[in-house]
Amino acid sequence: MKSRIYDEDGLVVFELNGLFYVRYDAGAHQVVVREDEISEKDARRIMAGHGEANKVMFELQRRLETSGVNPYVSNVKW
C-alpha cells in the first residue's frame, strides 16, 4: 500500500514496499501526471523545502532524458 509522506507545492512523495516515489505535474500547458522512483535521500531533499525540491526535480528530469525517457509524457494509468 502506498504511504503518502509529503504533499506540498504540487509534489507528492510516497513510499511503497520500501521504495520512494514522487508524483508531479510535468506539463506546461496541460496536466501531465508522472510518478517516478527517487532515492530516500532525494525524498528527504524534497521535504526540506522548495529550493531543494526544484533541484531534485531538475536532476530527475535530466536522468529520465539521459535514459531515453521523455519526462514530459505521463506514465500514470488512470
mmJSON file of the N, C-alpha and C atoms, coordinates in Angstrom:
{"data_MODEL":{"atom_site":{
"group_PDB":["ATOM","ATOM","ATOM","ATOM","ATOM","ATOM","ATOM","ATOM","ATOM","ATOM","ATOM","ATOM","ATOM","ATOM","ATOM","ATOM","ATOM","ATOM","ATOM","ATOM","ATOM","ATOM","ATOM","ATOM","ATOM","ATOM","ATOM","ATOM","ATOM","ATOM","ATOM","ATOM","ATOM","ATOM","ATOM","ATOM","ATOM","ATOM","ATOM","ATOM","ATOM","ATOM","ATOM","ATOM","ATOM","ATOM","ATOM","ATOM","ATOM","ATOM","ATOM","ATOM","ATOM","ATOM","ATOM","ATOM","ATOM","ATOM","ATOM","ATOM","ATOM","ATOM","ATOM","ATOM","ATOM","ATOM","ATOM","ATOM","ATOM","ATOM","ATOM","ATOM","ATOM","ATOM","ATOM","ATOM","ATOM","ATOM","ATOM","ATOM","ATOM","ATOM","ATOM","ATOM","ATOM","ATOM","ATOM","ATOM","ATOM","ATOM","ATOM","ATOM","ATOM","ATOM","ATOM","ATOM","ATOM","ATOM","ATOM","ATOM","ATOM","ATOM","ATOM","ATOM","ATOM","ATOM","ATOM","ATOM","ATOM","ATOM","ATOM","ATOM","ATOM","ATOM","ATOM","ATOM","ATOM","ATOM","ATOM","ATOM","ATOM","ATOM","ATOM","ATOM","ATOM","ATOM","ATOM","ATOM","ATOM","ATOM","ATOM","ATOM","ATOM","ATOM","ATOM","ATOM","ATOM","ATOM","ATOM","ATOM","ATOM","ATOM","ATOM","ATOM","ATOM","ATOM","ATOM","ATOM","ATOM","ATOM","ATOM","ATOM","ATOM","ATOM","ATOM","ATOM","ATOM","ATOM","ATOM","ATOM","ATOM","ATOM","ATOM","ATOM","ATOM","ATOM","ATOM","ATOM","ATOM","ATOM","ATOM","ATOM","ATOM","ATOM","ATOM","ATOM","ATOM","ATOM","ATOM","ATOM","ATOM","ATOM","ATOM","ATOM","ATOM","ATOM","ATOM","ATOM","ATOM","ATOM","ATOM","ATOM","ATOM","ATOM","ATOM","ATOM","ATOM","ATOM","ATOM","ATOM","ATOM","ATOM","ATOM","ATOM","ATOM","ATOM","ATOM","ATOM","ATOM","ATOM","ATOM","ATOM","ATOM","ATOM","ATOM","ATOM","ATOM","ATOM","ATOM","ATOM","ATOM","ATOM","ATOM","ATOM","ATOM","ATOM","ATOM","ATOM","ATOM","ATOM","ATOM","ATOM","ATOM","ATOM"],
"id":[1,2,3,4,5,6,7,8,9,10,11,12,13,14,15,16,17,18,19,20,21,22,23,24,25,26,27,28,29,30,31,32,33,34,35,36,37,38,39,40,41,42,43,44,45,46,47,48,49,50,51,52,53,54,55,56,57,58,59,60,61,62,63,64,65,66,67,68,69,70,71,72,73,74,75,76,77,78,79,80,81,82,83,84,85,86,87,88,89,90,91,92,93,94,95,96,97,98,99,100,101,102,103,104,105,106,107,108,109,110,111,112,113,114,115,116,117,118,119,120,121,122,123,124,125,126,127,128,129,130,131,132,133,134,135,136,137,138,139,140,141,142,143,144,145,146,147,148,149,150,151,152,153,154,155,156,157,158,159,160,161,162,163,164,165,166,167,168,169,170,171,172,173,174,175,176,177,178,179,180,181,182,183,184,185,186,187,188,189,190,191,192,193,194,195,196,197,198,199,200,201,202,203,204,205,206,207,208,209,210,211,212,213,214,215,216,217,218,219,220,221,222,223,224,225,226,227,228,229,230,231,232,233,234],
"type_symbol":["N","C","C","N","C","C","N","C","C","N","C","C","N","C","C","N","C","C","N","C","C","N","C","C","N","C","C","N","C","C","N","C","C","N","C","C","N","C","C","N","C","C","N","C","C","N","C","C","N","C","C","N","C","C","N","C","C","N","C","C","N","C","C","N","C","C","N","C","C","N","C","C","N","C","C","N","C","C","N","C","C","N","C","C","N","C","C","N","C","C","N","C","C","N","C","C","N","C","C","N","C","C","N","C","C","N","C","C","N","C","C","N","C","C","N","C","C","N","C","C","N","C","C","N","C","C","N","C","C","N","C","C","N","C","C","N","C","C","N","C","C","N","C","C","N","C","C","N","C","C","N","C","C","N","C","C","N","C","C","N","C","C","N","C","C","N","C","C","N","C","C","N","C","C","N","C","C","N","C","C","N","C","C","N","C","C","N","C","C","N","C","C","N","C","C","N","C","C","N","C","C","N","C","C","N","C","C","N","C","C","N","C","C","N","C","C","N","C","C","N","C","C","N","C","C","N","C","C","N","C","C","N","C","C"],
"label_atom_id":["N","CA","C","N","CA","C","N","CA","C","N","CA","C","N","CA","C","N","CA","C","N","CA","C","N","CA","C","N","CA","C","N","CA","C","N","CA","C","N","CA","C","N","CA","C","N","CA","C","N","CA","C","N","CA","C","N","CA","C","N","CA","C","N","CA","C","N","CA","C","N","CA","C","N","CA","C","N","CA","C","N","CA","C","N","CA","C","N","CA","C","N","CA","C","N","CA","C","N","CA","C","N","CA","C","N","CA","C","N","CA","C","N","CA","C","N","CA","C","N","CA","C","N","CA","C","N","CA","C","N","CA","C","N","CA","C","N","CA","C","N","CA","C","N","CA","C","N","CA","C","N","CA","C","N","CA","C","N","CA","C","N","CA","C","N","CA","C","N","CA","C","N","CA","C","N","CA","C","N","CA","C","N","CA","C","N","CA","C","N","CA","C","N","CA","C","N","CA","C","N","CA","C","N","CA","C","N","CA","C","N","CA","C","N","CA","C","N","CA","C","N","CA","C","N","CA","C","N","CA","C","N","CA","C","N","CA","C","N","CA","C","N","CA","C","N","CA","C","N","CA","C","N","CA","C","N","CA","C","N","CA","C","N","CA","C","N","CA","C","N","CA","C"],
"label_alt_id":[null,null,null,null,null,null,null,null,null,null,null,null,null,null,null,null,null,null,null,null,null,null,null,null,null,null,null,null,null,null,null,null,null,null,null,null,null,null,null,null,null,null,null,null,null,null,null,null,null,null,null,null,null,null,null,null,null,null,null,null,null,null,null,null,null,null,null,null,null,null,null,null,null,null,null,null,null,null,null,null,null,null,null,null,null,null,null,null,null,null,null,null,null,null,null,null,null,null,null,null,null,null,null,null,null,null,null,null,null,null,null,null,null,null,null,null,null,null,null,null,null,null,null,null,null,null,null,null,null,null,null,null,null,null,null,null,null,null,null,null,null,null,null,null,null,null,null,null,null,null,null,null,null,null,null,null,null,null,null,null,null,null,null,null,null,null,null,null,null,null,null,null,null,null,null,null,null,null,null,null,null,null,null,null,null,null,null,null,null,null,null,null,null,null,null,null,null,null,null,null,null,null,null,null,null,null,null,null,null,null,null,null,null,null,null,null,null,null,null,null,null,null,null,null,null,null,null,null,null,null,null,null,null,null],
"label_comp_id":["MET","MET","MET","LYS","LYS","LYS","SER","SER","SER","ARG","ARG","ARG","ILE","ILE","ILE","TYR","TYR","TYR","ASP","ASP","ASP","GLU","GLU","GLU","ASP","ASP","ASP","GLY","GLY","GLY","LEU","LEU","LEU","VAL","VAL","VAL","VAL","VAL","VAL","PHE","PHE","PHE","GLU","GLU","GLU","LEU","LEU","LEU","ASN","ASN","ASN","GLY","GLY","GLY","LEU","LEU","LEU","PHE","PHE","PHE","TYR","TYR","TYR","VAL","VAL","VAL","ARG","ARG","ARG","TYR","TYR","TYR","ASP","ASP","ASP","ALA","ALA","ALA","GLY","GLY","GLY","ALA","ALA","ALA","HIS","HIS","HIS","GLN","GLN","GLN","VAL","VAL","VAL","VAL","VAL","VAL","VAL","VAL","VAL","ARG","ARG","ARG","GLU","GLU","GLU","ASP","ASP","ASP","GLU","GLU","GLU","ILE","ILE","ILE","SER","SER","SER","GLU","GLU","GLU","LYS","LYS","LYS","ASP","ASP","ASP","ALA","ALA","ALA","ARG","ARG","ARG","ARG","ARG","ARG","ILE","ILE","ILE","MET","MET","MET","ALA","ALA","ALA","GLY","GLY","GLY","HIS","HIS","HIS","GLY","GLY","GLY","GLU","GLU","GLU","ALA","ALA","ALA","ASN","ASN","ASN","LYS","LYS","LYS","VAL","VAL","VAL","MET","MET","MET","PHE","PHE","PHE","GLU","GLU","GLU","LEU","LEU","LEU","GLN","GLN","GLN","ARG","ARG","ARG","ARG","ARG","ARG","LEU","LEU","LEU","GLU","GLU","GLU","THR","THR","THR","SER","SER","SER","GLY","GLY","GLY","VAL","VAL","VAL","ASN","ASN","ASN","PRO","PRO","PRO","TYR","TYR","TYR","VAL","VAL","VAL","SER","SER","SER","ASN","ASN","ASN","VAL","VAL","VAL","LYS","LYS","LYS","TRP","TRP","TRP"],
"label_asym_id":["A","A","A","A","A","A","A","A","A","A","A","A","A","A","A","A","A","A","A","A","A","A","A","A","A","A","A","A","A","A","A","A","A","A","A","A","A","A","A","A","A","A","A","A","A","A","A","A","A","A","A","A","A","A","A","A","A","A","A","A","A","A","A","A","A","A","A","A","A","A","A","A","A","A","A","A","A","A","A","A","A","A","A","A","A","A","A","A","A","A","A","A","A","A","A","A","A","A","A","A","A","A","A","A","A","A","A","A","A","A","A","A","A","A","A","A","A","A","A","A","A","A","A","A","A","A","A","A","A","A","A","A","A","A","A","A","A","A","A","A","A","A","A","A","A","A","A","A","A","A","A","A","A","A","A","A","A","A","A","A","A","A","A","A","A","A","A","A","A","A","A","A","A","A","A","A","A","A","A","A","A","A","A","A","A","A","A","A","A","A","A","A","A","A","A","A","A","A","A","A","A","A","A","A","A","A","A","A","A","A","A","A","A","A","A","A","A","A","A","A","A","A","A","A","A","A","A","A","A","A","A","A","A","A"],
"label_entity_id":["1","1","1","1","1","1","1","1","1","1","1","1","1","1","1","1","1","1","1","1","1","1","1","1","1","1","1","1","1","1","1","1","1","1","1","1","1","1","1","1","1","1","1","1","1","1","1","1","1","1","1","1","1","1","1","1","1","1","1","1","1","1","1","1","1","1","1","1","1","1","1","1","1","1","1","1","1","1","1","1","1","1","1","1","1","1","1","1","1","1","1","1","1","1","1","1","1","1","1","1","1","1","1","1","1","1","1","1","1","1","1","1","1","1","1","1","1","1","1","1","1","1","1","1","1","1","1","1","1","1","1","1","1","1","1","1","1","1","1","1","1","1","1","1","1","1","1","1","1","1","1","1","1","1","1","1","1","1","1","1","1","1","1","1","1","1","1","1","1","1","1","1","1","1","1","1","1","1","1","1","1","1","1","1","1","1","1","1","1","1","1","1","1","1","1","1","1","1","1","1","1","1","1","1","1","1","1","1","1","1","1","1","1","1","1","1","1","1","1","1","1","1","1","1","1","1","1","1","1","1","1","1","1","1"],
"label_seq_id":[1,1,1,2,2,2,3,3,3,4,4,4,5,5,5,6,6,6,7,7,7,8,8,8,9,9,9,10,10,10,11,11,11,12,12,12,13,13,13,14,14,14,15,15,15,16,16,16,17,17,17,18,18,18,19,19,19,20,20,20,21,21,21,22,22,22,23,23,23,24,24,24,25,25,25,26,26,26,27,27,27,28,28,28,29,29,29,30,30,30,31,31,31,32,32,32,33,33,33,34,34,34,35,35,35,36,36,36,37,37,37,38,38,38,39,39,39,40,40,40,41,41,41,42,42,42,43,43,43,44,44,44,45,45,45,46,46,46,47,47,47,48,48,48,49,49,49,50,50,50,51,51,51,52,52,52,53,53,53,54,54,54,55,55,55,56,56,56,57,57,57,58,58,58,59,59,59,60,60,60,61,61,61,62,62,62,63,63,63,64,64,64,65,65,65,66,66,66,67,67,67,68,68,68,69,69,69,70,70,70,71,71,71,72,72,72,73,73,73,74,74,74,75,75,75,76,76,76,77,77,77,78,78,78],
"pdbx_PDB_ins_code":[null,null,null,null,null,null,null,null,null,null,null,null,null,null,null,null,null,null,null,null,null,null,null,null,null,null,null,null,null,null,null,null,null,null,null,null,null,null,null,null,null,null,null,null,null,null,null,null,null,null,null,null,null,null,null,null,null,null,null,null,null,null,null,null,null,null,null,null,null,null,null,null,null,null,null,null,null,null,null,null,null,null,null,null,null,null,null,null,null,null,null,null,null,null,null,null,null,null,null,null,null,null,null,null,null,null,null,null,null,null,null,null,null,null,null,null,null,null,null,null,null,null,null,null,null,null,null,null,null,null,null,null,null,null,null,null,null,null,null,null,null,null,null,null,null,null,null,null,null,null,null,null,null,null,null,null,null,null,null,null,null,null,null,null,null,null,null,null,null,null,null,null,null,null,null,null,null,null,null,null,null,null,null,null,null,null,null,null,null,null,null,null,null,null,null,null,null,null,null,null,null,null,null,null,null,null,null,null,null,null,null,null,null,null,null,null,null,null,null,null,null,null,null,null,null,null,null,null,null,null,null,null,null,null],
"Cartn_x":[0.84,0.0,0.892,0.492,1.232,1.038,2.141,2.097,2.559,1.624,1.954,2.699,3.888,4.681,4.891,4.499,4.673,3.731,3.116,2.198,2.158,3.062,3.121,3.63,3.215,3.708,3.583,2.551,2.331,3.19,3.925,4.753,4.214,4.019,3.589,4.677,5.222,6.219,5.532,5.709,5.131,6.1,5.857,6.677,5.819,6.388,5.703,6.732,6.556,7.452,8.915,9.148,10.495,11.129,10.401,10.893,10.154,10.822,10.237,9.906,8.798,8.325,7.876,7.918,7.366,6.326,5.174,4.117,4.067,4.021,4.068,3.457,3.146,2.627,3.795,4.112,5.247,4.82,3.548,3.054,3.236,3.243,3.355,1.992,1.326,0.038,-1.134,-0.842,-1.881,-1.314,-2.185,-1.744,-1.117,0.091,0.81,1.36,0.599,0.976,1.993,3.064,4.098,4.32,4.725,5.192,6.531,7.578,8.909,9.583,10.364,11.097,12.239,12.417,13.516,14.174,15.347,16.041,15.443,15.729,15.284,15.93,17.185,17.878,17.152,16.744,16.017,14.648,14.015,12.735,12.935,14.004,14.292,14.596,15.312,15.634,14.358,13.425,12.153,11.438,11.429,10.724,11.438,12.698,13.473,13.056,12.403,11.963,11.952,11.375,11.139,12.424,13.472,14.722,15.33,15.422,15.958,15.029,13.722,12.759,12.951,13.149,13.386,14.631,15.698,16.934,16.701,15.993,15.711,14.918,13.926,13.089,13.879,14.75,15.595,16.539,17.119,18.01,17.258,16.042,15.221,14.907,14.514,14.202,15.432,16.584,17.822,18.117,17.94,18.169,17.217,15.954,14.975,15.375,15.72,16.111,17.344,18.332,19.571,19.294,18.282,17.951,16.986,16.636,15.767,14.282,13.93,12.523,12.151,11.027,10.539,9.902,10.498,9.97,8.691,8.227,7.04,5.839,5.922,4.831,4.397,3.103,2.578,2.924,3.219,3.434,2.441,1.37,0.359,-0.877,-1.337,-2.566,-3.734,-4.73,-5.906,-6.985],
"Cartn_y":[-1.177,0.0,1.248,2.23,3.484,4.261,4.759,5.571,6.983,7.934,9.324,9.945,10.492,11.078,12.577,13.11,14.545,14.951,16.123,16.61,18.133,18.784,20.249,20.723,21.923,22.579,21.716,20.892,20.064,18.813,18.536,17.33,16.409,15.154,14.152,13.094,12.9,11.855,10.732,9.504,8.372,7.2,6.275,5.085,3.873,2.938,1.694,0.579,-0.353,-1.504,-1.081,-0.035,0.413,1.282,1.554,2.426,3.748,4.808,6.142,6.619,7.328,7.847,9.289,10.038,11.385,11.463,12.026,12.263,13.769,14.166,15.589,15.841,17.087,17.512,17.996,17.259,17.593,18.419,18.767,19.503,21.002,21.652,23.111,23.738,23.27,23.85,22.931,21.712,20.776,19.869,19.216,18.355,17.086,16.782,15.571,14.976,14.054,13.489,12.377,12.457,11.419,10.929,9.678,9.102,8.453,8.912,8.383,7.997,6.925,6.468,7.44,7.705,8.548,7.848,8.315,7.745,8.308,7.639,8.158,9.52,9.663,10.947,12.049,11.772,12.775,13.066,12.059,12.288,13.272,13.072,13.997,15.401,15.477,16.786,17.509,16.796,17.411,17.968,17.197,17.62,18.752,19.024,20.073,21.471,21.586,22.908,23.086,24.194,24.479,24.495,25.115,25.206,23.845,23.006,21.658,20.821,20.995,20.241,20.55,21.818,22.187,21.508,21.487,20.835,19.35,18.683,17.256,17.024,17.864,17.67,17.898,18.898,19.114,17.927,17.435,16.281,15.05,14.85,13.721,13.803,14.984,15.14,14.878,15.321,15.046,13.548,12.862,11.407,10.689,11.105,10.469,10.669,11.906,12.186,11.387,11.305,10.568,9.084,8.559,7.135,6.882,7.936,7.766,7.904,8.358,8.531,10.0,10.262,11.633,12.045,12.989,13.359,14.195,14.501,15.341,14.552,13.225,12.336,11.567,11.518,10.841,9.347,8.81,7.371,6.792,7.528,7.102,6.625,5.438,4.87,5.254,5.881,6.304,5.297],
"Cartn_z":[0.0,0.0,0.0,-0.784,-0.836,0.463,0.964,2.17,1.809,1.797,1.464,2.633,2.328,3.402,3.225,2.067,1.82,0.695,0.833,-0.203,-0.129,-0.877,-0.898,-2.251,-2.618,-3.826,-5.077,-5.137,-6.323,-6.382,-5.323,-5.262,-4.175,-4.537,-3.566,-3.496,-2.309,-2.097,-1.337,-1.837,-1.131,-1.153,-0.235,-0.104,-0.42,-1.157,-1.498,-1.455,-0.543,-0.399,-0.224,0.544,0.83,-0.241,-1.321,-2.386,-2.328,-2.748,-2.702,-4.106,-4.222,-5.496,-5.317,-6.416,-6.415,-7.53,-7.207,-8.193,-8.421,-9.683,-10.004,-11.366,-11.641,-12.939,-13.772,-14.842,-15.699,-16.91,-16.98,-18.142,-18.011,-19.153,-19.175,-19.454,-20.512,-20.899,-20.594,-20.232,-19.83,-18.746,-18.015,-16.92,-17.49,-17.041,-17.422,-16.125,-15.542,-14.248,-14.451,-13.678,-13.69,-12.269,-12.154,-10.898,-11.21,-10.542,-10.792,-9.488,-9.546,-8.369,-8.067,-6.789,-6.321,-5.144,-4.791,-3.631,-2.338,-1.243,0.05,0.309,-0.109,0.05,-0.716,-1.956,-2.738,-2.129,-1.548,-0.866,0.284,1.058,2.168,1.643,0.525,-0.064,-0.5,-1.1,-1.499,-0.283,0.792,2.005,2.732,2.374,3.037,2.605,1.473,1.051,-0.453,-0.849,-2.262,-3.095,-2.598,-3.355,-3.644,-2.631,-2.821,-3.684,-3.511,-4.317,-5.797,-6.13,-7.53,-8.074,-7.286,-7.727,-7.994,-7.088,-7.256,-8.538,-8.793,-9.971,-11.26,-11.29,-12.473,-12.682,-11.601,-11.692,-12.197,-11.691,-12.114,-13.606,-14.069,-15.488,-16.355,-15.931,-16.683,-16.723,-15.567,-15.533,-16.48,-16.487,-17.374,-18.831,-19.195,-20.575,-20.974,-20.088,-20.366,-20.592,-19.889,-20.04,-21.191,-21.939,-23.102,-22.827,-21.64,-21.265,-21.426,-22.078,-22.214,-20.885,-20.155,-18.844,-18.903,-20.098,-20.25,-20.752,-20.665,-21.055,-19.814,-19.584,-18.401,-18.42,-17.259,-17.105,-16.102,-15.836,-14.863,-15.613,-15.248,-15.834,-14.94,-15.503,-14.72,-14.826],
"occupancy":[1.0,1.0,1.0,1.0,1.0,1.0,1.0,1.0,1.0,1.0,1.0,1.0,1.0,1.0,1.0,1.0,1.0,1.0,1.0,1.0,1.0,1.0,1.0,1.0,1.0,1.0,1.0,1.0,1.0,1.0,1.0,1.0,1.0,1.0,1.0,1.0,1.0,1.0,1.0,1.0,1.0,1.0,1.0,1.0,1.0,1.0,1.0,1.0,1.0,1.0,1.0,1.0,1.0,1.0,1.0,1.0,1.0,1.0,1.0,1.0,1.0,1.0,1.0,1.0,1.0,1.0,1.0,1.0,1.0,1.0,1.0,1.0,1.0,1.0,1.0,1.0,1.0,1.0,1.0,1.0,1.0,1.0,1.0,1.0,1.0,1.0,1.0,1.0,1.0,1.0,1.0,1.0,1.0,1.0,1.0,1.0,1.0,1.0,1.0,1.0,1.0,1.0,1.0,1.0,1.0,1.0,1.0,1.0,1.0,1.0,1.0,1.0,1.0,1.0,1.0,1.0,1.0,1.0,1.0,1.0,1.0,1.0,1.0,1.0,1.0,1.0,1.0,1.0,1.0,1.0,1.0,1.0,1.0,1.0,1.0,1.0,1.0,1.0,1.0,1.0,1.0,1.0,1.0,1.0,1.0,1.0,1.0,1.0,1.0,1.0,1.0,1.0,1.0,1.0,1.0,1.0,1.0,1.0,1.0,1.0,1.0,1.0,1.0,1.0,1.0,1.0,1.0,1.0,1.0,1.0,1.0,1.0,1.0,1.0,1.0,1.0,1.0,1.0,1.0,1.0,1.0,1.0,1.0,1.0,1.0,1.0,1.0,1.0,1.0,1.0,1.0,1.0,1.0,1.0,1.0,1.0,1.0,1.0,1.0,1.0,1.0,1.0,1.0,1.0,1.0,1.0,1.0,1.0,1.0,1.0,1.0,1.0,1.0,1.0,1.0,1.0,1.0,1.0,1.0,1.0,1.0,1.0,1.0,1.0,1.0,1.0,1.0,1.0,1.0,1.0,1.0,1.0,1.0,1.0],
"B_iso_or_equiv":[0.0,0.0,0.0,0.0,0.0,0.0,0.0,0.0,0.0,0.0,0.0,0.0,0.0,0.0,0.0,0.0,0.0,0.0,0.0,0.0,0.0,0.0,0.0,0.0,0.0,0.0,0.0,0.0,0.0,0.0,0.0,0.0,0.0,0.0,0.0,0.0,0.0,0.0,0.0,0.0,0.0,0.0,0.0,0.0,0.0,0.0,0.0,0.0,0.0,0.0,0.0,0.0,0.0,0.0,0.0,0.0,0.0,0.0,0.0,0.0,0.0,0.0,0.0,0.0,0.0,0.0,0.0,0.0,0.0,0.0,0.0,0.0,0.0,0.0,0.0,0.0,0.0,0.0,0.0,0.0,0.0,0.0,0.0,0.0,0.0,0.0,0.0,0.0,0.0,0.0,0.0,0.0,0.0,0.0,0.0,0.0,0.0,0.0,0.0,0.0,0.0,0.0,0.0,0.0,0.0,0.0,0.0,0.0,0.0,0.0,0.0,0.0,0.0,0.0,0.0,0.0,0.0,0.0,0.0,0.0,0.0,0.0,0.0,0.0,0.0,0.0,0.0,0.0,0.0,0.0,0.0,0.0,0.0,0.0,0.0,0.0,0.0,0.0,0.0,0.0,0.0,0.0,0.0,0.0,0.0,0.0,0.0,0.0,0.0,0.0,0.0,0.0,0.0,0.0,0.0,0.0,0.0,0.0,0.0,0.0,0.0,0.0,0.0,0.0,0.0,0.0,0.0,0.0,0.0,0.0,0.0,0.0,0.0,0.0,0.0,0.0,0.0,0.0,0.0,0.0,0.0,0.0,0.0,0.0,0.0,0.0,0.0,0.0,0.0,0.0,0.0,0.0,0.0,0.0,0.0,0.0,0.0,0.0,0.0,0.0,0.0,0.0,0.0,0.0,0.0,0.0,0.0,0.0,0.0,0.0,0.0,0.0,0.0,0.0,0.0,0.0,0.0,0.0,0.0,0.0,0.0,0.0,0.0,0.0,0.0,0.0,0.0,0.0,0.0,0.0,0.0,0.0,0.0,0.0],
"pdbx_formal_charge":[null,null,null,null,null,null,null,null,null,null,null,null,null,null,null,null,null,null,null,null,null,null,null,null,null,null,null,null,null,null,null,null,null,null,null,null,null,null,null,null,null,null,null,null,null,null,null,null,null,null,null,null,null,null,null,null,null,null,null,null,null,null,null,null,null,null,null,null,null,null,null,null,null,null,null,null,null,null,null,null,null,null,null,null,null,null,null,null,null,null,null,null,null,null,null,null,null,null,null,null,null,null,null,null,null,null,null,null,null,null,null,null,null,null,null,null,null,null,null,null,null,null,null,null,null,null,null,null,null,null,null,null,null,null,null,null,null,null,null,null,null,null,null,null,null,null,null,null,null,null,null,null,null,null,null,null,null,null,null,null,null,null,null,null,null,null,null,null,null,null,null,null,null,null,null,null,null,null,null,null,null,null,null,null,null,null,null,null,null,null,null,null,null,null,null,null,null,null,null,null,null,null,null,null,null,null,null,null,null,null,null,null,null,null,null,null,null,null,null,null,null,null,null,null,null,null,null,null,null,null,null,null,null,null],
"auth_seq_id":[1,1,1,2,2,2,3,3,3,4,4,4,5,5,5,6,6,6,7,7,7,8,8,8,9,9,9,10,10,10,11,11,11,12,12,12,13,13,13,14,14,14,15,15,15,16,16,16,17,17,17,18,18,18,19,19,19,20,20,20,21,21,21,22,22,22,23,23,23,24,24,24,25,25,25,26,26,26,27,27,27,28,28,28,29,29,29,30,30,30,31,31,31,32,32,32,33,33,33,34,34,34,35,35,35,36,36,36,37,37,37,38,38,38,39,39,39,40,40,40,41,41,41,42,42,42,43,43,43,44,44,44,45,45,45,46,46,46,47,47,47,48,48,48,49,49,49,50,50,50,51,51,51,52,52,52,53,53,53,54,54,54,55,55,55,56,56,56,57,57,57,58,58,58,59,59,59,60,60,60,61,61,61,62,62,62,63,63,63,64,64,64,65,65,65,66,66,66,67,67,67,68,68,68,69,69,69,70,70,70,71,71,71,72,72,72,73,73,73,74,74,74,75,75,75,76,76,76,77,77,77,78,78,78],
"auth_comp_id":["MET","MET","MET","LYS","LYS","LYS","SER","SER","SER","ARG","ARG","ARG","ILE","ILE","ILE","TYR","TYR","TYR","ASP","ASP","ASP","GLU","GLU","GLU","ASP","ASP","ASP","GLY","GLY","GLY","LEU","LEU","LEU","VAL","VAL","VAL","VAL","VAL","VAL","PHE","PHE","PHE","GLU","GLU","GLU","LEU","LEU","LEU","ASN","ASN","ASN","GLY","GLY","GLY","LEU","LEU","LEU","PHE","PHE","PHE","TYR","TYR","TYR","VAL","VAL","VAL","ARG","ARG","ARG","TYR","TYR","TYR","ASP","ASP","ASP","ALA","ALA","ALA","GLY","GLY","GLY","ALA","ALA","ALA","HIS","HIS","HIS","GLN","GLN","GLN","VAL","VAL","VAL","VAL","VAL","VAL","VAL","VAL","VAL","ARG","ARG","ARG","GLU","GLU","GLU","ASP","ASP","ASP","GLU","GLU","GLU","ILE","ILE","ILE","SER","SER","SER","GLU","GLU","GLU","LYS","LYS","LYS","ASP","ASP","ASP","ALA","ALA","ALA","ARG","ARG","ARG","ARG","ARG","ARG","ILE","ILE","ILE","MET","MET","MET","ALA","ALA","ALA","GLY","GLY","GLY","HIS","HIS","HIS","GLY","GLY","GLY","GLU","GLU","GLU","ALA","ALA","ALA","ASN","ASN","ASN","LYS","LYS","LYS","VAL","VAL","VAL","MET","MET","MET","PHE","PHE","PHE","GLU","GLU","GLU","LEU","LEU","LEU","GLN","GLN","GLN","ARG","ARG","ARG","ARG","ARG","ARG","LEU","LEU","LEU","GLU","GLU","GLU","THR","THR","THR","SER","SER","SER","GLY","GLY","GLY","VAL","VAL","VAL","ASN","ASN","ASN","PRO","PRO","PRO","TYR","TYR","TYR","VAL","VAL","VAL","SER","SER","SER","ASN","ASN","ASN","VAL","VAL","VAL","LYS","LYS","LYS","TRP","TRP","TRP"],
"auth_asym_id":["A","A","A","A","A","A","A","A","A","A","A","A","A","A","A","A","A","A","A","A","A","A","A","A","A","A","A","A","A","A","A","A","A","A","A","A","A","A","A","A","A","A","A","A","A","A","A","A","A","A","A","A","A","A","A","A","A","A","A","A","A","A","A","A","A","A","A","A","A","A","A","A","A","A","A","A","A","A","A","A","A","A","A","A","A","A","A","A","A","A","A","A","A","A","A","A","A","A","A","A","A","A","A","A","A","A","A","A","A","A","A","A","A","A","A","A","A","A","A","A","A","A","A","A","A","A","A","A","A","A","A","A","A","A","A","A","A","A","A","A","A","A","A","A","A","A","A","A","A","A","A","A","A","A","A","A","A","A","A","A","A","A","A","A","A","A","A","A","A","A","A","A","A","A","A","A","A","A","A","A","A","A","A","A","A","A","A","A","A","A","A","A","A","A","A","A","A","A","A","A","A","A","A","A","A","A","A","A","A","A","A","A","A","A","A","A","A","A","A","A","A","A","A","A","A","A","A","A","A","A","A","A","A","A"],
"auth_atom_id":["N","CA","C","N","CA","C","N","CA","C","N","CA","C","N","CA","C","N","CA","C","N","CA","C","N","CA","C","N","CA","C","N","CA","C","N","CA","C","N","CA","C","N","CA","C","N","CA","C","N","CA","C","N","CA","C","N","CA","C","N","CA","C","N","CA","C","N","CA","C","N","CA","C","N","CA","C","N","CA","C","N","CA","C","N","CA","C","N","CA","C","N","CA","C","N","CA","C","N","CA","C","N","CA","C","N","CA","C","N","CA","C","N","CA","C","N","CA","C","N","CA","C","N","CA","C","N","CA","C","N","CA","C","N","CA","C","N","CA","C","N","CA","C","N","CA","C","N","CA","C","N","CA","C","N","CA","C","N","CA","C","N","CA","C","N","CA","C","N","CA","C","N","CA","C","N","CA","C","N","CA","C","N","CA","C","N","CA","C","N","CA","C","N","CA","C","N","CA","C","N","CA","C","N","CA","C","N","CA","C","N","CA","C","N","CA","C","N","CA","C","N","CA","C","N","CA","C","N","CA","C","N","CA","C","N","CA","C","N","CA","C","N","CA","C","N","CA","C","N","CA","C","N","CA","C","N","CA","C","N","CA","C","N","CA","C","N","CA","C","N","CA","C"],
"pdbx_PDB_model_num":[1,1,1,1,1,1,1,1,1,1,1,1,1,1,1,1,1,1,1,1,1,1,1,1,1,1,1,1,1,1,1,1,1,1,1,1,1,1,1,1,1,1,1,1,1,1,1,1,1,1,1,1,1,1,1,1,1,1,1,1,1,1,1,1,1,1,1,1,1,1,1,1,1,1,1,1,1,1,1,1,1,1,1,1,1,1,1,1,1,1,1,1,1,1,1,1,1,1,1,1,1,1,1,1,1,1,1,1,1,1,1,1,1,1,1,1,1,1,1,1,1,1,1,1,1,1,1,1,1,1,1,1,1,1,1,1,1,1,1,1,1,1,1,1,1,1,1,1,1,1,1,1,1,1,1,1,1,1,1,1,1,1,1,1,1,1,1,1,1,1,1,1,1,1,1,1,1,1,1,1,1,1,1,1,1,1,1,1,1,1,1,1,1,1,1,1,1,1,1,1,1,1,1,1,1,1,1,1,1,1,1,1,1,1,1,1,1,1,1,1,1,1,1,1,1,1,1,1,1,1,1,1,1,1]
}}}
